[in-house]
Amino acid sequence: MSTWIDDYYADVDAMRLEAFVERHSDDAAVVFGNNPPAVGKEAIGANIGGFWSMIGGLRHERRNLWVVNDGDTAVLEVVTHYTTKGGAAVAVPCVSILDRDADGKVASLRVHIDLAPLFAQIGAEQADQPETVTA
């Protein structure tokens, strides 16, 4: 049986940005790691789209899910498996808290994650790239 969390993360793992953004209320707030909140669909799309443009892919491996508040609040513990554009695999633990509004749209997403291992790998891959010289 599919739940709203399964559907939500299916869009995330497939990196379907438009579908992901549409799952949020117009004034939703997304806080990813230690970044400032992205408020509203346009900001959410820009921030998440910018992040997704730096990686090759991702997949969430569920560890635990707690759903409370009549099903409108979820706490999800996962291991997020990232693939860099260079093909390296980086796995990091993550806990996300999601709240839905009365219309079933996500009004708040708070992602607690340390992306330092991912960015270190991305940086190492970029450092290995030969410099391009233009005349």
TIKEDO-310157 format. One record per residue: residue number from 1; residue in three letters; x, y, z negated of N, C-alpha, C, O, CB in turn. Coordinates in steps of 0.05 Angstrom, whole numbers, always signed. Glycine has a CB too. Layout:
N
+-----+-----+--------+--------+--------+--------+--------+--------+--------+--------+--------+--------+--------+--------+--------+--------+--------+
|   n | res |   n_px |   n_py |   n_pz |  ca_px |  ca_py |  ca_pz |   c_px |   c_py |   c_pz |   o_px |   o_py |   o_pz |  cb_px |  cb_py |  cb_pz |
+-----+-----+--------+--------+--------+--------+--------+--------+--------+--------+--------+--------+--------+--------+--------+--------+--------+
| NUM | ALA |      X |      Y |      Z |      X |      Y |      Z |      X |      Y |      Z |      X |      Y |      Z |      X |      Y |      Z |
...
+-----+-----+--------+--------+--------+--------+--------+--------+--------+--------+--------+--------+--------+--------+--------+--------+--------+
//
This chain:
135
+-----+-----+--------+--------+--------+--------+--------+--------+--------+--------+--------+--------+--------+--------+--------+--------+--------+
|   n | res |   n_px |   n_py |   n_pz |  ca_px |  ca_py |  ca_pz |   c_px |   c_py |   c_pz |   o_px |   o_py |   o_pz |  cb_px |  cb_py |  cb_pz |
+-----+-----+--------+--------+--------+--------+--------+--------+--------+--------+--------+--------+--------+--------+--------+--------+--------+
|   1 | MET |    +17 |    -24 |     +0 |     +0 |     +0 |     +0 |    +18 |    +25 |     +0 |    +35 |    +28 |    -17 |    -19 |     +0 |    -24 |
|   2 | SER |    +13 |    +42 |    +19 |    +28 |    +67 |    +21 |    +18 |    +88 |     +2 |     -7 |    +91 |     -2 |    +28 |    +77 |    +50 |
|   3 | THR |    +35 |   +103 |     -9 |    +28 |   +126 |    -27 |    +37 |   +152 |    -14 |    +52 |   +151 |     +6 |    +40 |   +122 |    -55 |
|   4 | TRP |    +29 |   +174 |    -25 |    +37 |   +200 |    -14 |    +67 |   +203 |    -17 |    +80 |   +216 |     +0 |    +23 |   +223 |    -29 |
|   5 | ILE |    +80 |   +191 |    -37 |   +109 |   +192 |    -40 |   +122 |   +177 |    -17 |   +142 |   +186 |     -6 |   +117 |   +181 |    -67 |
|   6 | ASP |   +112 |   +153 |    -11 |   +123 |   +137 |    +11 |   +121 |   +152 |    +37 |   +140 |   +153 |    +53 |   +108 |   +110 |    +14 |
|   7 | ASP |    +98 |   +165 |    +42 |    +94 |   +180 |    +67 |   +113 |   +204 |    +68 |   +124 |   +210 |    +89 |    +65 |   +189 |    +70 |
|   8 | TYR |   +115 |   +218 |    +46 |   +132 |   +241 |    +44 |   +161 |   +234 |    +50 |   +174 |   +247 |    +67 |   +131 |   +254 |    +16 |
|   9 | TYR |   +172 |   +213 |    +37 |   +200 |   +205 |    +42 |   +204 |   +191 |    +68 |   +227 |   +190 |    +77 |   +209 |   +187 |    +19 |
|  10 | ALA |   +183 |   +180 |    +81 |   +187 |   +170 |   +108 |   +194 |   +193 |   +127 |   +211 |   +189 |   +144 |   +161 |   +155 |   +117 |
|  11 | ASP |   +181 |   +216 |   +123 |   +188 |   +239 |   +140 |   +216 |   +249 |   +133 |   +231 |   +257 |   +151 |   +168 |   +262 |   +136 |
|  12 | VAL |   +223 |   +249 |   +108 |   +250 |   +258 |   +100 |   +271 |   +239 |   +113 |   +290 |   +248 |   +126 |   +253 |   +258 |    +69 |
|  13 | ASP |   +268 |   +213 |   +109 |   +288 |   +194 |   +119 |   +290 |   +194 |   +149 |   +312 |   +188 |   +160 |   +282 |   +166 |   +109 |
|  14 | ALA |   +269 |   +200 |   +163 |   +269 |   +202 |   +192 |   +278 |   +230 |   +201 |   +280 |   +235 |   +225 |   +242 |   +195 |   +204 |
|  15 | MET |   +282 |   +248 |   +182 |   +290 |   +276 |   +187 |   +270 |   +289 |   +207 |   +278 |   +303 |   +226 |   +318 |   +276 |   +199 |
|  16 | ARG |   +244 |   +284 |   +202 |   +223 |   +297 |   +217 |   +217 |   +324 |   +204 |   +199 |   +325 |   +187 |   +198 |   +279 |   +219 |
|  17 | LEU |   +231 |   +345 |   +211 |   +230 |   +370 |   +197 |   +202 |   +382 |   +198 |   +191 |   +391 |   +177 |   +250 |   +390 |   +209 |
|  18 | GLU |   +189 |   +384 |   +221 |   +163 |   +396 |   +223 |   +142 |   +382 |   +205 |   +127 |   +394 |   +191 |   +153 |   +397 |   +252 |
|  19 | ALA |   +142 |   +355 |   +207 |   +123 |   +340 |   +190 |   +129 |   +343 |   +161 |   +111 |   +345 |   +144 |   +125 |   +310 |   +198 |
|  20 | PHE |   +155 |   +344 |   +154 |   +163 |   +348 |   +126 |   +153 |   +375 |   +116 |   +141 |   +377 |    +94 |   +194 |   +346 |   +123 |
|  21 | VAL |   +158 |   +396 |   +131 |   +150 |   +423 |   +123 |   +119 |   +424 |   +119 |   +110 |   +437 |   +101 |   +159 |   +444 |   +143 |
|  22 | GLU |   +105 |   +412 |   +137 |    +75 |   +413 |   +136 |    +64 |   +398 |   +112 |    +40 |   +402 |   +105 |    +63 |   +401 |   +161 |
|  23 | ARG |    +79 |   +382 |    +99 |    +70 |   +368 |    +74 |    +69 |   +387 |    +50 |    +60 |   +379 |    +29 |    +88 |   +344 |    +68 |
|  24 | HIS |    +79 |   +412 |    +53 |    +81 |   +431 |    +32 |    +59 |   +452 |    +33 |    +49 |   +459 |    +55 |   +109 |   +444 |    +31 |
|  25 | SER |    +52 |   +463 |    +10 |    +33 |   +485 |    +10 |    +47 |   +510 |    +21 |    +72 |   +511 |    +23 |    +23 |   +491 |    -19 |
|  26 | ASP |    +32 |   +530 |    +29 |    +44 |   +554 |    +41 |    +63 |   +568 |    +23 |    +83 |   +580 |    +32 |    +22 |   +573 |    +49 |
|  27 | ASP |    +59 |   +567 |     -3 |    +76 |   +581 |    -23 |    +93 |   +561 |    -39 |   +102 |   +567 |    -61 |    +59 |   +598 |    -41 |
|  28 | ALA |    +98 |   +537 |    -28 |   +114 |   +517 |    -42 |   +142 |   +527 |    -48 |   +152 |   +544 |    -34 |   +115 |   +491 |    -26 |
|  29 | ALA |   +153 |   +516 |    -69 |   +181 |   +522 |    -77 |   +197 |   +496 |    -77 |   +189 |   +477 |    -89 |   +182 |   +537 |   -105 |
|  30 | VAL |   +220 |   +497 |    -63 |   +238 |   +474 |    -63 |   +264 |   +483 |    -74 |   +277 |   +502 |    -64 |   +240 |   +463 |    -34 |
|  31 | VAL |   +274 |   +469 |    -94 |   +300 |   +474 |   -106 |   +316 |   +449 |   -101 |   +310 |   +427 |   -111 |   +298 |   +481 |   -137 |
|  32 | PHE |   +338 |   +452 |    -86 |   +355 |   +429 |    -79 |   +382 |   +433 |    -91 |   +397 |   +451 |    -85 |   +357 |   +427 |    -47 |
|  33 | GLY |   +389 |   +414 |   -110 |   +414 |   +416 |   -124 |   +416 |   +443 |   -139 |   +397 |   +451 |   -153 |   +438 |   +414 |   -104 |
|  34 | ASN |   +439 |   +456 |   -137 |   +442 |   +481 |   -151 |   +437 |   +506 |   -134 |   +446 |   +528 |   -140 |   +470 |   +482 |   -163 |
|  35 | ASN |   +423 |   +502 |   -112 |   +417 |   +524 |    -94 |   +393 |   +540 |   -104 |   +377 |   +530 |   -119 |   +412 |   +513 |    -65 |
|  36 | PRO |   +391 |   +565 |    -95 |   +367 |   +581 |   -103 |   +342 |   +568 |    -90 |   +344 |   +554 |    -70 |   +370 |   +610 |    -94 |
|  37 | PRO |   +319 |   +574 |   -102 |   +294 |   +562 |    -91 |   +289 |   +573 |    -63 |   +294 |   +596 |    -56 |   +271 |   +569 |   -109 |
|  38 | ALA |   +279 |   +555 |    -46 |   +267 |   +563 |    -20 |   +237 |   +564 |    -25 |   +225 |   +544 |    -32 |   +275 |   +542 |     +3 |
|  39 | VAL |   +226 |   +587 |    -20 |   +197 |   +591 |    -25 |   +183 |   +597 |     +1 |   +190 |   +615 |    +16 |   +193 |   +614 |    -46 |
|  40 | GLY |   +162 |   +581 |     +6 |   +147 |   +583 |    +31 |   +157 |   +564 |    +52 |   +181 |   +556 |    +52 |   +148 |   +612 |    +41 |
|  41 | LYS |   +140 |   +558 |    +71 |   +146 |   +538 |    +91 |   +169 |   +546 |   +109 |   +186 |   +530 |   +116 |   +122 |   +533 |   +108 |
|  42 | GLU |   +171 |   +572 |   +116 |   +192 |   +581 |   +133 |   +219 |   +578 |   +120 |   +238 |   +568 |   +132 |   +188 |   +611 |   +141 |
|  43 | ALA |   +222 |   +586 |    +95 |   +247 |   +583 |    +80 |   +254 |   +553 |    +75 |   +277 |   +546 |    +77 |   +245 |   +597 |    +53 |
|  44 | ILE |   +234 |   +537 |    +69 |   +238 |   +509 |    +65 |   +249 |   +496 |    +91 |   +269 |   +481 |    +90 |   +212 |   +494 |    +56 |
|  45 | GLY |   +237 |   +502 |   +113 |   +246 |   +492 |   +139 |   +274 |   +501 |   +145 |   +290 |   +485 |   +155 |   +227 |   +501 |   +161 |
|  46 | ALA |   +280 |   +526 |   +140 |   +307 |   +536 |   +146 |   +328 |   +522 |   +129 |   +349 |   +514 |   +138 |   +308 |   +567 |   +142 |
|  47 | ASN |   +322 |   +520 |   +103 |   +342 |   +508 |    +84 |   +346 |   +479 |    +89 |   +368 |   +469 |    +91 |   +333 |   +513 |    +56 |
|  48 | ILE |   +324 |   +464 |    +90 |   +327 |   +435 |    +94 |   +337 |   +429 |   +122 |   +354 |   +411 |   +126 |   +300 |   +421 |    +90 |
|  49 | GLY |   +327 |   +444 |   +142 |   +337 |   +440 |   +169 |   +367 |   +446 |   +172 |   +381 |   +432 |   +186 |   +322 |   +458 |   +188 |
|  50 | GLY |   +376 |   +467 |   +158 |   +405 |   +473 |   +158 |   +421 |   +450 |   +146 |   +442 |   +443 |   +156 |   +410 |   +499 |   +143 |
|  51 | PHE |   +411 |   +439 |   +124 |   +425 |   +417 |   +111 |   +425 |   +393 |   +129 |   +446 |   +380 |   +133 |   +412 |   +410 |    +84 |
|  52 | TRP |   +402 |   +386 |   +140 |   +400 |   +362 |   +157 |   +418 |   +365 |   +182 |   +428 |   +345 |   +193 |   +372 |   +357 |   +166 |
|  53 | SER |   +423 |   +390 |   +191 |   +440 |   +394 |   +215 |   +469 |   +387 |   +209 |   +485 |   +383 |   +228 |   +438 |   +423 |   +225 |
|  54 | MET |   +476 |   +385 |   +184 |   +504 |   +379 |   +176 |   +509 |   +349 |   +173 |   +532 |   +341 |   +170 |   +511 |   +393 |   +150 |
|  55 | ILE |   +488 |   +333 |   +173 |   +491 |   +304 |   +168 |   +481 |   +288 |   +191 |   +467 |   +298 |   +209 |   +476 |   +296 |   +142 |
|  56 | GLY |   +489 |   +263 |   +192 |   +480 |   +245 |   +213 |   +455 |   +231 |   +206 |   +440 |   +223 |   +225 |   +501 |   +225 |   +219 |
|  57 | GLY |   +449 |   +227 |   +181 |   +424 |   +214 |   +172 |   +423 |   +210 |   +142 |   +443 |   +215 |   +128 |   +421 |   +187 |   +186 |
|  58 | LEU |   +401 |   +200 |   +132 |   +398 |   +194 |   +104 |   +376 |   +173 |   +100 |   +359 |   +169 |   +116 |   +392 |   +220 |    +88 |
|  59 | ARG |   +378 |   +161 |    +76 |   +358 |   +140 |    +69 |   +357 |   +140 |    +38 |   +377 |   +140 |    +25 |   +366 |   +112 |    +80 |
|  60 | HIS |   +332 |   +139 |    +28 |   +328 |   +139 |     -1 |   +322 |   +110 |    -10 |   +304 |    +97 |     +0 |   +305 |   +158 |     -9 |
|  61 | GLU |   +338 |   +100 |    -29 |   +334 |    +74 |    -41 |   +322 |    +78 |    -68 |   +335 |    +87 |    -87 |   +362 |    +57 |    -43 |
|  62 | ARG |   +296 |    +71 |    -70 |   +281 |    +76 |    -95 |   +291 |    +58 |   -117 |   +295 |    +34 |   -114 |   +252 |    +71 |    -90 |
|  63 | ARG |   +295 |    +71 |   -140 |   +302 |    +57 |   -165 |   +278 |    +56 |   -184 |   +270 |    +35 |   -194 |   +326 |    +70 |   -179 |
|  64 | ASN |   +266 |    +80 |   -188 |   +243 |    +82 |   -206 |   +224 |   +104 |   -196 |   +233 |   +124 |   -184 |   +252 |    +87 |   -235 |
|  65 | LEU |   +199 |   +100 |   -201 |   +179 |   +121 |   -194 |   +159 |   +122 |   -217 |   +148 |   +102 |   -225 |   +165 |   +115 |   -167 |
|  66 | TRP |   +155 |   +146 |   -227 |   +135 |   +151 |   -248 |   +115 |   +171 |   -236 |   +123 |   +193 |   -227 |   +148 |   +161 |   -275 |
|  67 | VAL |    +90 |   +165 |   -237 |    +69 |   +183 |   -227 |    +50 |   +189 |   -250 |    +40 |   +171 |   -263 |    +53 |   +170 |   -202 |
|  68 | VAL |    +46 |   +215 |   -255 |    +29 |   +224 |   -277 |    +11 |   +246 |   -268 |     +9 |   +252 |   -244 |    +47 |   +234 |   -301 |
|  69 | ASN |     -4 |   +258 |   -286 |    -21 |   +281 |   -280 |    -41 |   +274 |   -259 |    -44 |   +288 |   -239 |     -4 |   +305 |   -271 |
|  70 | ASP |    -55 |   +252 |   -263 |    -76 |   +242 |   -244 |    -64 |   +237 |   -216 |    -78 |   +240 |   -196 |    -99 |   +261 |   -242 |
|  71 | GLY |    -39 |   +230 |   -215 |    -26 |   +223 |   -190 |    -14 |   +247 |   -175 |     -3 |   +243 |   -153 |    -45 |   +210 |   -172 |
|  72 | ASP |    -15 |   +271 |   -186 |     -5 |   +295 |   -173 |    +23 |   +303 |   -180 |    +34 |   +322 |   -169 |    -24 |   +317 |   -178 |
|  73 | THR |    +35 |   +289 |   -199 |    +63 |   +295 |   -206 |    +78 |   +268 |   -205 |    +69 |   +248 |   -215 |    +65 |   +307 |   -235 |
|  74 | ALA |   +101 |   +269 |   -192 |   +118 |   +245 |   -189 |   +146 |   +251 |   -197 |   +157 |   +273 |   -190 |   +116 |   +234 |   -160 |
|  75 | VAL |   +159 |   +233 |   -211 |   +187 |   +234 |   -216 |   +199 |   +209 |   -203 |   +192 |   +186 |   -208 |   +193 |   +234 |   -248 |
|  76 | LEU |   +217 |   +214 |   -184 |   +229 |   +193 |   -168 |   +259 |   +192 |   -172 |   +273 |   +211 |   -168 |   +222 |   +198 |   -138 |
|  77 | GLU |   +268 |   +168 |   -180 |   +297 |   +163 |   -183 |   +305 |   +146 |   -159 |   +293 |   +125 |   -153 |   +304 |   +149 |   -210 |
|  78 | VAL |   +326 |   +155 |   -145 |   +335 |   +141 |   -121 |   +366 |   +141 |   -120 |   +379 |   +156 |   -135 |   +324 |   +154 |    -95 |
|  79 | VAL |   +376 |   +125 |   -102 |   +403 |   +129 |    -92 |   +399 |   +138 |    -64 |   +387 |   +125 |    -47 |   +421 |   +102 |    -94 |
|  80 | THR |   +410 |   +162 |    -58 |   +408 |   +173 |    -31 |   +433 |   +165 |    -15 |   +455 |   +171 |    -23 |   +404 |   +204 |    -31 |
|  81 | HIS |   +428 |   +151 |     +7 |   +449 |   +142 |    +24 |   +451 |   +161 |    +48 |   +433 |   +162 |    +65 |   +445 |   +112 |    +34 |
|  82 | TYR |   +473 |   +176 |    +49 |   +477 |   +194 |    +71 |   +497 |   +182 |    +91 |   +514 |   +166 |    +84 |   +488 |   +222 |    +61 |
|  83 | THR |   +493 |   +189 |   +116 |   +512 |   +182 |   +137 |   +522 |   +208 |   +148 |   +506 |   +225 |   +156 |   +500 |   +164 |   +159 |
|  84 | THR |   +548 |   +212 |   +149 |   +559 |   +237 |   +160 |   +558 |   +235 |   +190 |   +553 |   +214 |   +202 |   +588 |   +242 |   +150 |
|  85 | LYS |   +563 |   +258 |   +203 |   +563 |   +258 |   +232 |   +587 |   +241 |   +243 |   +586 |   +232 |   +266 |   +565 |   +287 |   +243 |
|  86 | GLY |   +607 |   +238 |   +226 |   +630 |   +221 |   +233 |   +625 |   +191 |   +228 |   +642 |   +175 |   +235 |   +654 |   +229 |   +218 |
|  87 | GLY |   +602 |   +184 |   +217 |   +594 |   +157 |   +212 |   +601 |   +145 |   +185 |   +595 |   +122 |   +180 |   +608 |   +140 |   +232 |
|  88 | ALA |   +612 |   +162 |   +167 |   +618 |   +152 |   +140 |   +593 |   +151 |   +123 |   +574 |   +166 |   +126 |   +639 |   +171 |   +126 |
|  89 | ALA |   +592 |   +131 |   +105 |   +570 |   +127 |    +87 |   +577 |   +139 |    +60 |   +599 |   +134 |    +49 |   +562 |    +97 |    +84 |
|  90 | VAL |   +559 |   +155 |    +48 |   +563 |   +167 |    +22 |   +537 |   +163 |     +6 |   +516 |   +172 |    +15 |   +571 |   +197 |    +24 |
|  91 | ALA |   +538 |   +150 |    -17 |   +515 |   +145 |    -33 |   +517 |   +161 |    -59 |   +538 |   +161 |    -72 |   +511 |   +115 |    -40 |
|  92 | VAL |   +495 |   +175 |    -66 |   +495 |   +191 |    -91 |   +469 |   +187 |   -106 |   +448 |   +184 |    -93 |   +500 |   +221 |    -85 |
|  93 | PRO |   +469 |   +186 |   -132 |   +444 |   +184 |   -147 |   +429 |   +210 |   -147 |   +441 |   +231 |   -144 |   +450 |   +175 |   -177 |
|  94 | CYS |   +403 |   +208 |   -149 |   +386 |   +232 |   -147 |   +360 |   +227 |   -162 |   +349 |   +205 |   -163 |   +380 |   +239 |   -117 |
|  95 | VAL |   +350 |   +248 |   -175 |   +323 |   +248 |   -187 |   +308 |   +272 |   -176 |   +319 |   +294 |   -177 |   +325 |   +248 |   -218 |
|  96 | SER |   +284 |   +268 |   -166 |   +267 |   +289 |   -156 |   +241 |   +290 |   -171 |   +230 |   +269 |   -179 |   +262 |   +286 |   -126 |
|  97 | ILE |   +231 |   +314 |   -175 |   +205 |   +318 |   -188 |   +188 |   +333 |   -167 |   +195 |   +354 |   -157 |   +208 |   +335 |   -215 |
|  98 | LEU |   +165 |   +322 |   -162 |   +146 |   +333 |   -142 |   +119 |   +338 |   -155 |   +109 |   +321 |   -170 |   +143 |   +314 |   -118 |
|  99 | ASP |   +108 |   +361 |   -149 |    +81 |   +368 |   -159 |    +64 |   +375 |   -134 |    +72 |   +389 |   -116 |    +82 |   +392 |   -179 |
| 100 | ARG |    +39 |   +364 |   -134 |    +20 |   +371 |   -113 |     -1 |   +390 |   -122 |     -8 |   +390 |   -146 |     +7 |   +345 |   -102 |
| 101 | ASP |    -12 |   +405 |   -103 |    -34 |   +423 |   -110 |    -61 |   +409 |   -106 |    -61 |   +385 |   -100 |    -33 |   +448 |    -92 |
| 102 | ALA |    -83 |   +423 |   -110 |   -109 |   +411 |   -108 |   -115 |   +400 |    -80 |   -132 |   +382 |    -77 |   -131 |   +431 |   -116 |
| 103 | ASP |   -102 |   +410 |    -60 |   -106 |   +401 |    -32 |    -88 |   +377 |    -25 |    -88 |   +367 |     -2 |   -101 |   +424 |    -13 |
| 104 | GLY |    -72 |   +368 |    -44 |    -54 |   +345 |    -39 |    -28 |   +353 |    -25 |    -12 |   +335 |    -18 |    -68 |   +326 |    -22 |
| 105 | LYS |    -22 |   +379 |    -23 |     +3 |   +388 |    -11 |    +24 |   +391 |    -34 |    +17 |   +397 |    -57 |     -1 |   +415 |     +4 |
| 106 | VAL |    +49 |   +386 |    -27 |    +70 |   +390 |    -47 |    +74 |   +419 |    -52 |    +80 |   +435 |    -33 |    +97 |   +376 |    -37 |
| 107 | ALA |    +71 |   +427 |    -77 |    +74 |   +455 |    -85 |   +101 |   +461 |    -97 |   +110 |   +484 |    -97 |    +52 |   +463 |   -105 |
| 108 | SER |   +114 |   +440 |   -106 |   +140 |   +443 |   -119 |   +156 |   +417 |   -116 |   +146 |   +395 |   -121 |   +137 |   +450 |   -149 |
| 109 | LEU |   +181 |   +420 |   -107 |   +200 |   +398 |   -105 |   +226 |   +408 |   -118 |   +237 |   +428 |   -110 |   +204 |   +389 |    -76 |
| 110 | ARG |   +235 |   +392 |   -138 |   +260 |   +399 |   -151 |   +278 |   +374 |   -149 |   +272 |   +353 |   -160 |   +256 |   +406 |   -182 |
| 111 | VAL |   +299 |   +377 |   -134 |   +318 |   +355 |   -128 |   +343 |   +359 |   -144 |   +357 |   +378 |   -141 |   +325 |   +354 |    -97 |
| 112 | HIS |   +348 |   +340 |   -162 |   +371 |   +340 |   -180 |   +392 |   +321 |   -169 |   +389 |   +297 |   -171 |   +363 |   +333 |   -210 |
| 113 | ILE |   +413 |   +333 |   -157 |   +433 |   +316 |   -143 |   +459 |   +332 |   -142 |   +460 |   +356 |   -142 |   +423 |   +310 |   -114 |
| 114 | ASP |   +481 |   +317 |   -142 |   +507 |   +328 |   -139 |   +517 |   +320 |   -111 |   +524 |   +296 |   -107 |   +527 |   +318 |   -161 |
| 115 | LEU |   +518 |   +338 |    -93 |   +526 |   +332 |    -65 |   +556 |   +335 |    -60 |   +565 |   +334 |    -38 |   +512 |   +350 |    -46 |
| 116 | ALA |   +572 |   +340 |    -82 |   +601 |   +343 |    -78 |   +614 |   +320 |    -63 |   +630 |   +325 |    -46 |   +614 |   +346 |   -106 |
| 117 | PRO |   +607 |   +294 |    -69 |   +619 |   +273 |    -54 |   +613 |   +274 |    -24 |   +630 |   +268 |     -7 |   +610 |   +246 |    -65 |
| 118 | LEU |   +588 |   +281 |    -17 |   +581 |   +284 |    +11 |   +596 |   +306 |    +25 |   +607 |   +302 |    +46 |   +550 |   +289 |    +14 |
| 119 | PHE |   +597 |   +330 |    +12 |   +611 |   +352 |    +24 |   +641 |   +348 |    +26 |   +654 |   +358 |    +44 |   +605 |   +378 |     +8 |
| 120 | ALA |   +652 |   +333 |     +6 |   +681 |   +326 |     +8 |   +686 |   +309 |    +33 |   +706 |   +313 |    +47 |   +690 |   +311 |    -18 |
| 121 | GLN |   +668 |   +290 |    +38 |   +672 |   +272 |    +62 |   +668 |   +289 |    +87 |   +684 |   +285 |   +106 |   +651 |   +249 |    +61 |
| 122 | ILE |   +648 |   +306 |    +88 |   +644 |   +323 |   +112 |   +669 |   +341 |   +116 |   +678 |   +344 |   +139 |   +619 |   +341 |   +108 |
| 123 | GLY |   +679 |   +352 |    +95 |   +704 |   +369 |    +97 |   +728 |   +353 |   +107 |   +743 |   +363 |   +123 |   +710 |   +381 |    +70 |
| 124 | ALA |   +730 |   +328 |    +97 |   +753 |   +311 |   +106 |   +750 |   +305 |   +135 |   +770 |   +305 |   +150 |   +754 |   +285 |    +89 |
| 125 | GLU |   +726 |   +300 |   +145 |   +722 |   +294 |   +173 |   +728 |   +318 |   +190 |   +740 |   +316 |   +212 |   +693 |   +285 |   +178 |
| 126 | GLN |   +721 |   +342 |   +180 |   +726 |   +366 |   +196 |   +756 |   +372 |   +196 |   +766 |   +383 |   +216 |   +710 |   +390 |   +183 |
| 127 | ALA |   +770 |   +366 |   +175 |   +799 |   +371 |   +173 |   +813 |   +352 |   +193 |   +835 |   +359 |   +202 |   +809 |   +367 |   +145 |
| 128 | ASP |   +802 |   +329 |   +198 |   +815 |   +310 |   +217 |   +811 |   +317 |   +246 |   +823 |   +305 |   +264 |   +804 |   +283 |   +212 |
| 129 | GLN |   +793 |   +336 |   +251 |   +787 |   +344 |   +279 |   +810 |   +361 |   +290 |   +819 |   +379 |   +276 |   +760 |   +359 |   +281 |
| 130 | PRO |   +819 |   +356 |   +314 |   +840 |   +373 |   +326 |   +830 |   +400 |   +332 |   +806 |   +404 |   +338 |   +852 |   +360 |   +352 |
| 131 | GLU |   +847 |   +420 |   +328 |   +839 |   +448 |   +334 |   +837 |   +452 |   +364 |   +853 |   +441 |   +380 |   +859 |   +467 |   +322 |
| 132 | THR |   +817 |   +467 |   +372 |   +814 |   +474 |   +400 |   +826 |   +501 |   +405 |   +819 |   +520 |   +391 |   +783 |   +473 |   +408 |
| 133 | VAL |   +844 |   +502 |   +425 |   +857 |   +528 |   +431 |   +845 |   +538 |   +458 |   +844 |   +523 |   +477 |   +888 |   +524 |   +434 |
| 134 | THR |   +836 |   +562 |   +457 |   +825 |   +574 |   +482 |   +844 |   +597 |   +491 |   +856 |   +611 |   +475 |   +797 |   +585 |   +477 |
| 135 | ALA |   +846 |   +599 |   +517 |   +864 |   +620 |   +528 |   +848 |   +645 |   +535 |   +860 |   +664 |   +545 |   +878 |   +610 |   +552 |
+-----+-----+--------+--------+--------+--------+--------+--------+--------+--------+--------+--------+--------+--------+--------+--------+--------+
//
